Amino acid sequence: MKRLGLVIVCMLPLSLLASGFALAADDSKVKAAMQQVENGAKKIHKGKVGEGVKETAKGSGKTVSEGANSGNKVKQAVK
């Protein structure tokens, strides 16, 4: 259980960091993914560990992906 908590503690800042790249672009998709991470973490806290970990992982992946896509859009706009 401690390992799971450590994973969540590590993934949340990474997802927040990735979303920081999207500040200049439309960040609605990033916010939705961050909400998914938060919902997954709440499920884990309520005892639904398997379901919560799955949702947290999906949300983290989406957050990183959308953050990178938004960063690429900003980079292209600068050119």
C-alpha positions as protocol buffer text, in pm:
chain_id: "A"
residue {
  index: 1
  type: MET
  ca { x: 0 y: 0 z: 0 }
}
residue {
  index: 2
  type: LYS
  ca { x: 289 y: 234 z: 72 }
}
residue {
  index: 3
  type: ARG
  ca { x: 430 y: 169 z: -274 }
}
residue {
  index: 4
  type: LEU
  ca { x: 97 y: 263 z: -432 }
}
residue {
  index: 5
  type: GLY
  ca { x: 90 y: 588 z: -239 }
}
residue {
  index: 6
  type: LEU
  ca { x: 443 y: 663 z: -352 }
}
residue {
  index: 7
  type: VAL
  ca { x: 345 y: 605 z: -715 }
}
residue {
  index: 8
  type: ILE
  ca { x: 54 y: 845 z: -683 }
}
residue {
  index: 9
  type: VAL
  ca { x: 268 y: 1106 z: -510 }
}
residue {
  index: 10
  type: CYS
  ca { x: 521 y: 1082 z: -795 }
}
residue {
  index: 11
  type: MET
  ca { x: 270 y: 1079 z: -1081 }
}
residue {
  index: 12
  type: LEU
  ca { x: 64 y: 1378 z: -971 }
}
residue {
  index: 13
  type: PRO
  ca { x: 351 y: 1631 z: -983 }
}
residue {
  index: 14
  type: LEU
  ca { x: 460 y: 1492 z: -1320 }
}
residue {
  index: 15
  type: SER
  ca { x: 112 y: 1538 z: -1460 }
}
residue {
  index: 16
  type: LEU
  ca { x: 94 y: 1889 z: -1319 }
}
residue {
  index: 17
  type: LEU
  ca { x: 434 y: 1968 z: -1468 }
}
residue {
  index: 18
  type: ALA
  ca { x: 326 y: 1842 z: -1807 }
}
residue {
  index: 19
  type: SER
  ca { x: 13 y: 2053 z: -1793 }
}
residue {
  index: 20
  type: GLY
  ca { x: 227 y: 2361 z: -1732 }
}
residue {
  index: 21
  type: PHE
  ca { x: 348 y: 2341 z: -2090 }
}
residue {
  index: 22
  type: ALA
  ca { x: -5 y: 2400 z: -2213 }
}
residue {
  index: 23
  type: LEU
  ca { x: -65 y: 2736 z: -2048 }
}
residue {
  index: 24
  type: ALA
  ca { x: -51 y: 2933 z: -2372 }
}
residue {
  index: 25
  type: ALA
  ca { x: -272 y: 2689 z: -2561 }
}
residue {
  index: 26
  type: ASP
  ca { x: -621 y: 2551 z: -2508 }
}
residue {
  index: 27
  type: ASP
  ca { x: -586 y: 2356 z: -2187 }
}
residue {
  index: 28
  type: SER
  ca { x: -934 y: 2206 z: -2152 }
}
residue {
  index: 29
  type: LYS
  ca { x: -811 y: 1856 z: -2244 }
}
residue {
  index: 30
  type: VAL
  ca { x: -524 y: 1882 z: -1998 }
}
residue {
  index: 31
  type: LYS
  ca { x: -759 y: 1992 z: -1720 }
}
residue {
  index: 32
  type: ALA
  ca { x: -993 y: 1702 z: -1795 }
}
residue {
  index: 33
  type: ALA
  ca { x: -701 y: 1458 z: -1775 }
}
residue {
  index: 34
  type: MET
  ca { x: -585 y: 1611 z: -1447 }
}
residue {
  index: 35
  type: GLN
  ca { x: -937 y: 1571 z: -1311 }
}
residue {
  index: 36
  type: GLN
  ca { x: -921 y: 1203 z: -1407 }
}
residue {
  index: 37
  type: VAL
  ca { x: -597 y: 1167 z: -1208 }
}
residue {
  index: 38
  type: GLU
  ca { x: -759 y: 1332 z: -909 }
}
residue {
  index: 39
  type: ASN
  ca { x: -1069 y: 1111 z: -931 }
}
residue {
  index: 40
  type: GLY
  ca { x: -850 y: 801 z: -948 }
}
residue {
  index: 41
  type: ALA
  ca { x: -658 y: 911 z: -640 }
}
residue {
  index: 42
  type: LYS
  ca { x: -985 y: 966 z: -453 }
}
residue {
  index: 43
  type: LYS
  ca { x: -1101 y: 615 z: -545 }
}
residue {
  index: 44
  type: ILE
  ca { x: -778 y: 470 z: -404 }
}
residue {
  index: 45
  type: HIS
  ca { x: -834 y: 662 z: -82 }
}
residue {
  index: 46
  type: LYS
  ca { x: -1186 y: 518 z: -59 }
}
residue {
  index: 47
  type: GLY
  ca { x: -1053 y: 162 z: -89 }
}
residue {
  index: 48
  type: LYS
  ca { x: -1115 y: 99 z: -461 }
}
residue {
  index: 49
  type: VAL
  ca { x: -745 y: 45 z: -523 }
}
residue {
  index: 50
  type: GLY
  ca { x: -749 y: -143 z: -855 }
}
residue {
  index: 51
  type: GLU
  ca { x: -1002 y: 87 z: -1016 }
}
residue {
  index: 52
  type: GLY
  ca { x: -830 y: 396 z: -877 }
}
residue {
  index: 53
  type: VAL
  ca { x: -484 y: 299 z: -997 }
}
residue {
  index: 54
  type: LYS
  ca { x: -617 y: 225 z: -1344 }
}
residue {
  index: 55
  type: GLU
  ca { x: -792 y: 564 z: -1368 }
}
residue {
  index: 56
  type: THR
  ca { x: -492 y: 749 z: -1222 }
}
residue {
  index: 57
  type: ALA
  ca { x: -255 y: 589 z: -1472 }
}
residue {
  index: 58
  type: LYS
  ca { x: -481 y: 668 z: -1767 }
}
residue {
  index: 59
  type: GLY
  ca { x: -523 y: 1026 z: -1650 }
}
residue {
  index: 60
  type: SER
  ca { x: -148 y: 1068 z: -1603 }
}
residue {
  index: 61
  type: GLY
  ca { x: -80 y: 940 z: -1952 }
}
residue {
  index: 62
  type: LYS
  ca { x: -342 y: 1170 z: -2102 }
}
residue {
  index: 63
  type: THR
  ca { x: -207 y: 1467 z: -1907 }
}
residue {
  index: 64
  type: VAL
  ca { x: 146 y: 1411 z: -2031 }
}
residue {
  index: 65
  type: SER
  ca { x: 28 y: 1350 z: -2386 }
}
residue {
  index: 66
  type: GLU
  ca { x: -198 y: 1656 z: -2402 }
}
residue {
  index: 67
  type: GLY
  ca { x: 65 y: 1872 z: -2235 }
}
residue {
  index: 68
  type: ALA
  ca { x: 320 y: 1766 z: -2496 }
}
residue {
  index: 69
  type: ASN
  ca { x: 73 y: 1826 z: -2780 }
}
residue {
  index: 70
  type: SER
  ca { x: -5 y: 2172 z: -2649 }
}
residue {
  index: 71
  type: GLY
  ca { x: 366 y: 2246 z: -2617 }
}
residue {
  index: 72
  type: ASN
  ca { x: 416 y: 2143 z: -2979 }
}
residue {
  index: 73
  type: LYS
  ca { x: 133 y: 2374 z: -3087 }
}
residue {
  index: 74
  type: VAL
  ca { x: 297 y: 2665 z: -2906 }
}
residue {
  index: 75
  type: LYS
  ca { x: 633 y: 2578 z: -3059 }
}
residue {
  index: 76
  type: GLN
  ca { x: 480 y: 2575 z: -3410 }
}
residue {
  index: 77
  type: ALA
  ca { x: 302 y: 2904 z: -3348 }
}
residue {
  index: 78
  type: VAL
  ca { x: 629 y: 3070 z: -3256 }
}
residue {
  index: 79
  type: LYS
  ca { x: 784 y: 2964 z: -3586 }
}
